[in-house]
Amino acid sequence: MTAAEKKAEQSTRAELSAEGVRVEFTTRAGRVARALDGANLLVRGGEVVALVGESGSGKTTLARTLVGLAEPVAGEIRWQGSPMKRSGRGLKALRRHVQLVLQDPAGALNPRQTVYESVAEGLRVHHLVAKSGRTETELVAEALASAGLRPPETLFLRYPHELSGGQRQRVLIAGALAVQPQLLIADEPVSSLDASIRGEILALLLKLREELGLGVLVVTHDLGLAWNIADRIAVMYLGRVVEAGPTEEVLTSPQHPYTQALLSVVPEMTGLEPIVLRGEIPDPTRIPSGCRFHPRCPALASGAAEAVADACRGRSLEILPADPEGHRSACHLVAARERVVARRDGSSLTSSRPATSSTGAGSAAEAGGGTS
Amino acid sequence: MSTSELLEMRDVHVTYRTSEGELPAVRGVDLTVRRGQIVGVAGESGCGKSTLASTVLRLQAANAMVSGEVLFDGQDVLTMRWGDLRAVRWVGASIVFQGALHSLNPVHRIGAQIAEPIQVHAPGLAEGRVRERIESLLEQVGLDPARARSYPHQLSGGQKQRVMIAMALACDPQLVVADEPTTALDVMVQAQVLGVLSGLVRERGLGMMMISHDLSVLGDLCDRITVMYAGRVVEEGPAEQIFADPLHPYSAALSAAFPRVGDPSARFAPSGLPGDPPLPWDLPGGCTFAPRCPRAAEVCLPAEPVLTSYGEGRAAACVRIGQPDETQHHGSPGEVAS
């Protein structure tokens, strides 16, 4: 099989999705924290998707759920169309194809294992050496080289403390690449790294997409990073995706007031008045009723959303579907504006279709769970 | 020296004495911070920026040899008597350390930790007055005064970082040194913390020295930026110019690492700088940046470039500024500049 064929095959086959996933944790006081509350997301081979949001938005929980490290109480994770099996064997089969690169490379590597041992572990777990017909040393060297660590042999016997931050991050990526996955989920791959190494790691992710047809989900709070490498972007707030679409559209004309605020505080953004939201994401044991963003929403506070204020406070929003093409946002104000435009133009749909509010089962469930 | 100059560092050298020999971490740095001014110090890990900051309050490690002058309000911190130094610490200048998330004592309440420097430096102060002071400090950094009764584990990362800032302000210092104050925080919390810091400088006329590897943050917040590489200043000037129009190739690489959202040239083109900074015991001859520099040429090799003035308040240490790029490094023969 040629590289091009392999790439084409991977990009059509690989598809990981979260469908209405809800993940709950019980606090010591017995309250239920809903870390994910109906999250939809789709990642396919050959594309880079950025999952962005503040700390506490649930983005890391979603990444962990996608590889079976957290168990949803509702909803489903699907790999190539079929539901993830939560048996040991099922999870192992999934992780053969979907690899997670953890945040904080200093903590994620075993300090008592050499680089060689760390990278070879995946090969041994999945018995890949015998199948490949090559030696383990060759495969480890190849993985290190494709993560940009050259010449690989010089690093075999090093321990994590002997490496720089950028090298450790590459060793983690090499360990994931060794099993030749189709998707890579990288949690904040560059947040702890120096400015100079940051660009190199991002370029590496793009190169792997180009050469191996790898699909990449990057979890990050850095919108500049998303602009740098992502085809699509999904913005999370309090356990749900609130805006999603092609990166260019979402970052140049954000619809949701939350996305607008996030974008306005990126330091290098000039010409945007910074909208600094007060406080932090609310406690997920007490998800606000109505739109979950309403207590911090600048549009509601400034009166710009006065016409839909009752809906913002009382009526919950439909969950955004995992649409791989369109630009959507879950906001009453955006929906109201779209309705006005649609009435004036006579056309019912524009390129951006917001999820309009509904009074169906979803909102009843939310109103019950949110305030009690 | 005019009174507006709060901190003046002159030709500061710091060398660590280790079993492997002497490691020069800072090699002749000049830096000035005026009242009401935020000065940024940028560079990668290992370029000497935190070592430089530690000399402001003579907090450098025991194996560090320091020479030069660090004048705080005209007095040299490096040669000051111990009692005078004690008066400068907290009251004159204070430091917000990197990794604040782990700097708080987990078994003491926030209020007690902020109270400590106040009680040490104003021993006679009544308990009620100390409590008032703590509450007003927490308010200044945008926290609920009731938080004084919380333990560190009950706070989020952004809240802990604000507590660290409140603590640094406890004794009303004139100078605050902030070492990577927002590195571990997400964008919104970073914006909140930076807003608190710049508000303090504006309202109270503090001087601030802010250390970061993120040139986009410094460009946004600071008045001036000093870029360090391998223990030396390679460029210095007004913040927005350094970020938007850097002279030194190293500053240019740091600036390009943070893309402007909306800039089409940055789409699918992340910009990095290959290689690592040189090790202090193995500095290359000539320009220390040359081995990683995209513009390096023969002229860079004989001697380490000196900081040269390029117009109003700008200086850079690079012999290639203003020279055309040579064709053996870049481009096709068609692009030869005649």
Boltz contact constraints between the chains, C-beta under 6 A:
constraints:
  - contact:
      token1: [A, 54]
      token2: [B, 186]
      max_distance: 6.0
  - contact:
      token1: [A, 54]
      token2: [B, 188]
      max_distance: 6.0
  - contact:
      token1: [A, 55]
      token2: [B, 186]
      max_distance: 6.0
  - contact:
      token1: [A, 194]
      token2: [B, 44]
      max_distance: 6.0
  - contact:
      token1: [A, 194]
      token2: [B, 45]
      max_distance: 6.0
  - contact:
      token1: [A, 194]
      token2: [B, 213]
      max_distance: 6.0
  - contact:
      token1: [A, 195]
      token2: [B, 213]
      max_distance: 6.0
  - contact:
      token1: [A, 195]
      token2: [B, 254]
      max_distance: 6.0
  - contact:
      token1: [A, 195]
      token2: [B, 257]
      max_distance: 6.0
  - contact:
      token1: [A, 196]
      token2: [B, 44]
      max_distance: 6.0
  - contact:
      token1: [A, 196]
      token2: [B, 272]
      max_distance: 6.0
  - contact:
      token1: [A, 196]
      token2: [B, 273]
      max_distance: 6.0
  - contact:
      token1: [A, 198]
      token2: [B, 257]
      max_distance: 6.0
  - contact:
      token1: [A, 199]
      token2: [B, 257]
      max_distance: 6.0
  - contact:
      token1: [A, 199]
      token2: [B, 270]
      max_distance: 6.0
  - contact:
      token1: [A, 199]
      token2: [B, 271]
      max_distance: 6.0
  - contact:
      token1: [A, 199]
      token2: [B, 272]
      max_distance: 6.0
  - contact:
      token1: [A, 200]
      token2: [B, 272]
      max_distance: 6.0
  - contact:
      token1: [A, 202]
      token2: [B, 270]
      max_distance: 6.0
  - contact:
      token1: [A, 203]
      token2: [B, 270]
      max_distance: 6.0
  - contact:
      token1: [A, 221]
      token2: [B, 186]
      max_distance: 6.0
  - contact:
      token1: [A, 221]
      token2: [B, 187]
      max_distance: 6.0
  - contact:
      token1: [A, 223]
      token2: [B, 261]
      max_distance: 6.0
  - contact:
      token1: [A, 224]
      token2: [B, 258]
      max_distance: 6.0
  - contact:
      token1: [A, 224]
      token2: [B, 259]
      max_distance: 6.0
  - contact:
      token1: [A, 224]
      token2: [B, 261]
      max_distance: 6.0
  - contact:
      token1: [A, 227]
      token2: [B, 259]
      max_distance: 6.0
  - contact:
      token1: [A, 227]
      token2: [B, 261]
      max_distance: 6.0
  - contact:
      token1: [A, 228]
      token2: [B, 259]
      max_distance: 6.0
  - contact:
      token1: [A, 228]
      token2: [B, 270]
      max_distance: 6.0
  - contact:
      token1: [A, 251]
      token2: [B, 261]
      max_distance: 6.0
  - contact:
      token1: [A, 252]
      token2: [B, 262]
      max_distance: 6.0
  - contact:
      token1: [A, 265]
      token2: [B, 187]
      max_distance: 6.0
  - contact:
      token1: [A, 265]
      token2: [B, 191]
      max_distance: 6.0
  - contact:
      token1: [A, 266]
      token2: [B, 261]
      max_distance: 6.0
  - contact:
      token1: [A, 267]
      token2: [B, 216]
      max_distance: 6.0
  - contact:
      token1: [A, 267]
      token2: [B, 217]
      max_distance: 6.0
  - contact:
      token1: [A, 267]
      token2: [B, 220]
      max_distance: 6.0
  - contact:
      token1: [A, 268]
      token2: [B, 216]
      max_distance: 6.0
  - contact:
      token1: [A, 268]
      token2: [B, 258]
      max_distance: 6.0
  - contact:
      token1: [A, 268]
      token2: [B, 260]
      max_distance: 6.0
  - contact:
      token1: [A, 276]
      token2: [B, 191]
      max_distance: 6.0
  - contact:
      token1: [A, 276]
      token2: [B, 192]
      max_distance: 6.0
  - contact:
      token1: [A, 276]
      token2: [B, 195]
      max_distance: 6.0
  - contact:
      token1: [A, 277]
      token2: [B, 188]
      max_distance: 6.0
  - contact:
      token1: [A, 280]
      token2: [B, 156]
      max_distance: 6.0
